[in-house]
Amino acid sequence: MGDGDAFPPFFFSKAPLPEKVNLINLKDGRDKLYWMLSVDNKSRLSEQTTGAVLAPYDDNDAEMLDCGDLEDNYEINPTKSGKFITTFYVPSSLHSVIVGARGSKLRELQNTTNTLIKVPRPNEEPIVKITGHSERSVASARTQIALLVLARRERLSITHFVSIQIYSDNIKRNFLNFKDSILNGPSTRGIDETIFQKVEKFHLTIVTLALLDEKEIEDTKQLLNRCQSTVQKLFLGKKPKIVVKGVEIMNDDPSEVDVLYGKVSLDSREDVESLQEAADEILEAFYRNGLVKRQFDSVKLHVTLMNSLFRKSDDFQREPGAKRESFDATYILDKYKDYYFGKTSLEKIHLSVRFTTTQSGYYQSAATITL
């Protein structure tokens, strides 16, 4: 093949390669036969012109699937006509991501997976149906829809979160002393009373959720409740002690801080591991039902003490896209790096409703499991 010759078409196509086998006579004096297997490019070109060769396989390179982010607890059933079908619930507000502009996404999904996808109309029950000639094609279509829906869900505002309240009388007393000491201490840029978290709302967050209708909220409540027995077995009837001591930030510049955290620890390594296993159990249940991506991060052992998003002032307008006004935490990090806030017991895990407050001062709980 010369420098100016074009590469044969099989270098670029994903279709099956035609083969040819030739007998090679090496004349080496031995009574042996040698055969050579090679690509029959002429045959391939001939088949392409007659339409006998299969169409190239489209593996959807532009939108590779991450199988670690997919639900896998659904059924694909045979139909009387010999096809296969699966049905699943998708909130009405997410149907547009499946359909696309003027149905373009829906047509693309059907063409690439060789399936028929029925997306319900606004007044119909929000059940998506996928029908195909093979289980694999139906599974592929459902996988791609699940990824599209999950990607859109992650861009939506958080409505609920799974939390553990961090509260006791001594934590409240010591935090209020911490707050008063800072407000009455040296004048520091960006610090005022409004950026301090309410102590009654101190919590650890296990996972955040965007639940889009009453059915999703009810399903999530049931999922959490079904985790209770497993979580209880992990702790063996214990109620681990949670200690809040010291402060930290998550950025590099202590003079430009948006969030100040209190460090959280448990009494023993075994308790930390049990808490992580409990969190994993809950996350796995939510993942299997398409509510979150599979997550591998450890539970973040900290509580928010101060947050610039809480700021209320005439000079700072909390409009969408508005720049947050940070604060200087240099003095706080130095003076209170080992400050003891207090201790409490891990007794309950809540499905908390964001932007709510009960009479106790904590978030409203849609569901609660106890240890």
C-alpha positions in Angstrom: 0.0 0.0 0.0 1.6 3.3 -1.1 1.8 6.5 0.8 -1.0 8.1 -1.3 -3.4 5.1 -1.2 -6.6 5.5 0.8 -7.2 3.1 3.7 -9.7 0.3 2.9 -13.2 1.0 4.1 -13.0 -1.6 6.9 -10.6 0.7 8.8 -13.6 3.0 9.5 -16.7 0.8 9.5 -18.0 -1.1 12.5 -19.7 -3.7 10.3 -18.6 -7.4 10.3 -15.4 -8.0 8.3 -15.7 -10.5 5.3 -12.9 -13.0 5.4 -11.0 -15.1 2.9 -8.8 -18.1 3.4 -5.9 -19.0 1.1 -3.7 -22.0 0.9 0.0 -21.0 1.2 2.6 -23.3 -0.4 5.9 -22.5 1.3 7.8 -25.3 -0.5 10.0 -26.0 2.6 10.3 -29.7 1.9 7.9 -30.5 4.8 4.6 -32.3 4.3 2.6 -29.6 5.9 -0.1 -27.2 4.7 -0.4 -23.5 5.7 -3.4 -21.4 5.5 -3.8 -17.6 5.7 -6.9 -15.8 7.0 -7.3 -12.2 5.7 -9.9 -9.5 5.2 -11.6 -9.8 1.8 -12.0 -6.1 1.0 -13.2 -6.7 -2.5 -16.0 -9.0 -1.2 -16.9 -6.4 1.3 -17.2 -3.7 -1.3 -19.3 -6.0 -3.4 -21.6 -6.8 -0.5 -22.0 -3.1 0.4 -23.2 -2.4 -3.2 -25.7 -5.2 -3.1 -26.9 -4.3 0.4 -26.2 -7.8 1.8 -24.0 -6.6 4.7 -25.4 -5.6 8.0 -25.6 -1.9 8.9 -22.8 -0.6 11.1 -23.4 -1.0 14.8 -24.0 2.3 16.6 -22.6 2.1 20.1 -23.6 5.6 21.0 -20.1 6.9 21.6 -21.2 10.4 22.0 -23.3 9.5 25.1 -21.5 6.6 26.7 -23.4 4.9 29.5 -22.2 4.6 33.0 -23.7 1.4 34.2 -22.8 2.3 37.8 -25.4 5.0 37.8 -28.4 2.8 36.7 -31.3 1.1 38.4 -31.3 -2.6 38.0 -34.3 -3.9 39.9 -36.9 -3.9 37.1 -38.6 -6.5 34.9 -38.7 -7.0 31.1 -41.6 -9.2 30.2 -42.5 -11.1 27.0 -45.6 -10.1 25.1 -48.1 -12.4 23.3 -46.7 -11.2 20.0 -43.2 -12.4 20.9 -41.8 -8.9 21.7 -40.5 -7.6 25.1 -41.9 -4.8 27.2 -41.0 -2.8 30.3 -42.9 -0.1 32.0 -41.8 2.4 34.6 -42.8 5.6 36.4 -41.4 9.0 35.4 -42.7 12.2 36.9 -44.6 14.3 34.3 -42.2 17.2 34.8 -39.4 15.1 33.4 -41.2 13.8 30.3 -39.8 16.6 28.2 -36.2 15.4 28.6 -37.3 12.1 27.0 -39.2 13.7 24.1 -36.8 16.5 23.3 -37.5 19.5 21.0 -40.3 18.5 18.6 -39.8 14.8 19.5 -36.2 14.8 18.3 -34.8 13.0 21.4 -37.6 10.4 21.4 -37.0 9.6 17.7 -33.2 9.3 18.4 -33.8 6.9 21.3 -36.1 4.7 19.2 -33.8 4.6 16.2 -30.6 3.8 18.1 -32.2 1.1 20.3 -34.7 -0.2 17.7 -37.6 0.1 20.2 -41.0 1.7 20.4 -41.2 4.2 23.3 -44.5 5.5 24.5 -44.4 8.6 26.6 -47.8 9.4 28.2 -49.7 12.6 27.4 -50.1 15.2 30.2 -53.6 13.9 31.2 -52.5 10.3 31.3 -50.8 8.2 34.1 -47.1 9.0 33.9 -45.9 5.5 32.9 -43.4 5.2 30.2 -43.6 2.0 28.1 -40.8 0.5 26.0 -41.4 -2.3 23.5 -38.7 -4.1 21.4 -37.8 -7.3 19.6 -35.2 -8.2 22.2 -34.6 -7.8 26.0 -31.3 -6.2 25.2 -32.8 -3.4 23.1 -35.5 -2.7 25.7 -32.9 -2.6 28.5 -30.7 -0.3 26.4 -33.6 2.1 25.8 -34.5 2.1 29.5 -30.9 2.6 30.5 -30.6 5.7 28.3 -33.9 7.1 29.5 -32.8 6.5 33.2 -29.6 8.4 32.5 -31.4 11.3 30.9 -33.9 11.6 33.7 -31.2 11.3 36.4 -29.0 14.0 34.7 -32.0 16.4 34.7 -33.0 15.6 38.2 -29.5 16.4 39.5 -29.9 20.0 38.1 -33.1 20.6 39.9 -33.5 22.2 43.3 -33.2 20.0 46.4 -36.5 19.4 48.1 -35.6 16.8 50.7 -32.5 15.4 52.4 -31.7 12.5 54.7 -30.2 13.9 57.9 -29.1 13.2 61.4 -29.9 16.0 63.9 -27.0 17.1 66.0 -28.5 18.8 69.1 -28.3 18.7 72.9 -28.5 21.3 75.6 -24.8 21.6 76.0 -24.3 21.9 72.2 -26.8 24.8 72.2 -25.2 26.5 75.2 -21.7 26.2 73.9 -22.6 27.3 70.4 -24.4 30.4 71.7 -21.3 31.3 73.8 -19.2 30.8 70.6 -21.5 33.0 68.6 -21.6 35.8 71.3 -17.8 35.7 71.7 -17.3 36.2 67.9 -19.9 39.0 67.6 -18.5 40.8 70.6 -14.9 40.2 69.6 -12.6 42.0 67.1 -14.4 43.5 64.2 -14.1 41.1 61.3 -15.1 41.6 57.7 -18.3 40.0 56.6 -19.4 38.6 60.0 -22.9 39.5 61.4 -25.5 37.7 63.4 -27.5 36.6 60.4 -24.9 34.2 58.9 -24.9 31.9 62.0 -26.9 28.7 61.6 -29.7 28.1 64.1 -28.4 25.5 66.5 -31.7 23.6 66.4 -31.0 22.9 62.7 -27.5 21.4 63.2 -27.3 18.1 61.2 -25.2 15.7 59.3 -26.4 15.2 55.7 -26.4 11.7 54.2 -27.8 12.5 50.8 -29.8 15.3 49.1 -32.9 14.6 46.9 -35.1 16.3 44.3 -38.5 14.7 44.8 -40.9 15.9 42.2 -44.4 14.8 43.2 -46.4 13.1 45.9 -45.8 9.6 44.6 -42.0 10.1 44.7 -42.2 11.5 48.2 -44.3 8.5 49.3 -42.1 6.0 47.6 -39.0 7.5 49.3 -40.6 7.4 52.7 -41.3 3.7 52.2 -37.8 3.1 51.0 -36.3 4.7 54.1 -38.7 2.8 56.4 -37.6 -0.5 54.8 -34.0 0.3 55.7 -34.8 0.5 59.5 -34.3 -3.1 60.4 -31.0 -3.3 58.6 -29.8 0.0 60.2 -30.8 -1.2 63.6 -28.8 -4.5 63.2 -25.7 -2.4 62.2 -25.8 -0.6 65.6 -26.8 -3.6 67.7 -29.1 -1.5 69.9 -26.3 1.1 70.6 -26.9 4.8 70.4 -23.4 6.1 69.5 -22.2 9.4 70.9 -21.5 12.2 68.5 -19.0 14.8 69.5 -18.7 18.3 67.9 -15.3 19.8 68.5 -13.2 22.3 66.5 -13.9 24.2 63.3 -12.8 23.9 59.7 -13.3 25.3 56.2 -13.3 23.6 52.8 -11.4 26.2 50.8 -7.8 27.3 50.8 -8.1 31.0 51.8 -9.3 31.6 55.4 -9.9 35.3 54.6 -12.5 34.4 51.9 -14.9 31.9 53.4 -18.5 31.1 52.6 -19.1 28.2 55.0 -17.6 27.5 58.4 -18.1 23.9 59.7 -17.9 22.3 63.1 -15.9 19.0 63.1 -17.9 15.9 64.1 -16.5 12.6 65.4 -17.9 9.5 67.0 -16.7 7.7 70.1 -15.1 4.7 68.2 -14.0 3.6 64.8 -16.6 0.9 64.9 -19.4 3.5 65.3 -18.0 5.5 62.3 -18.0 2.3 60.2 -21.6 1.5 61.3 -22.7 5.0 60.4 -21.1 4.6 57.0 -22.7 1.2 56.4 -26.1 2.7 57.4 -25.6 5.5 54.9 -24.6 3.1 52.2 -27.7 1.0 52.8 -30.0 4.0 52.4 -28.1 5.3 49.3 -28.3 1.9 47.7 -32.1 1.8 48.1 -32.4 5.2 46.6 -30.0 4.4 43.7 -31.9 1.2 42.8 -35.0 3.3 42.4 -33.4 5.9 40.2 -33.5 8.8 42.7 -29.7 9.3 43.0 -26.5 8.3 41.3 -24.5 5.6 42.9 -22.3 7.4 45.5 -18.9 6.3 46.9 -18.1 9.3 49.1 -17.9 8.8 52.9 -20.5 10.6 55.1 -19.3 14.1 55.6 -18.7 14.4 59.4 -19.3 18.1 59.9 -22.1 20.5 60.6 -22.6 24.0 59.2 -22.0 26.7 61.8 -21.9 29.8 59.6 -23.0 30.3 56.0 -22.8 33.4 53.9 -26.0 32.3 52.1 -27.9 33.0 55.3 -26.9 36.7 55.2 -29.7 39.2 55.4 -28.9 42.9 54.8 -30.0 45.8 52.7 -26.7 45.7 50.8 -26.9 42.1 49.9 -29.7 41.0 47.6 -30.1 37.3 47.5 -31.3 37.0 43.9 -30.5 34.1 41.6 -26.9 34.4 40.3 -26.1 37.1 42.9 -22.5 37.0 44.2 -22.2 35.8 47.7 -20.4 38.0 50.2 -17.8 35.9 51.9 -16.4 36.5 55.4 -12.9 36.5 57.0 -12.6 33.4 59.2 -8.9 33.8 60.0 -9.4 34.8 63.6 -12.1 32.2 64.2 -10.0 29.3 62.8 -7.1 30.3 65.1 -8.9 30.9 68.3 -11.6 28.2 68.1 -9.7 25.4 66.2 -10.3 23.0 69.2 -13.4 24.6 70.6 -15.7 22.0 72.3 -19.3 22.4 71.3 -20.7 19.3 73.0 -22.0 15.8 72.6 -25.2 14.1 71.6 -26.6 10.7 70.8 -27.3 9.2 67.4 -30.9 8.1 67.8 -32.8 8.9 64.6 -32.3 9.3 60.8 -34.8 11.7 59.1 -36.1 12.3 55.7 -36.1 16.1 56.1 -38.1 18.6 54.1 -36.0 21.5 53.0 -37.1 25.1 53.9 -39.4 23.9 56.8 -39.3 24.4 60.5 -41.2 22.6 63.3 -42.0 23.9 66.8 -38.8 22.2 68.0 -36.8 24.3 65.5 -35.6 21.4 63.4 -36.8 20.6 59.8 -40.1 18.8 59.3 -39.6 15.1 58.9 -41.4 13.2 56.1 -40.2 9.9 57.6 -38.0 8.9 60.5 -36.2 5.6 61.4 -34.9 5.0 64.9 -31.9 3.1 66.0 
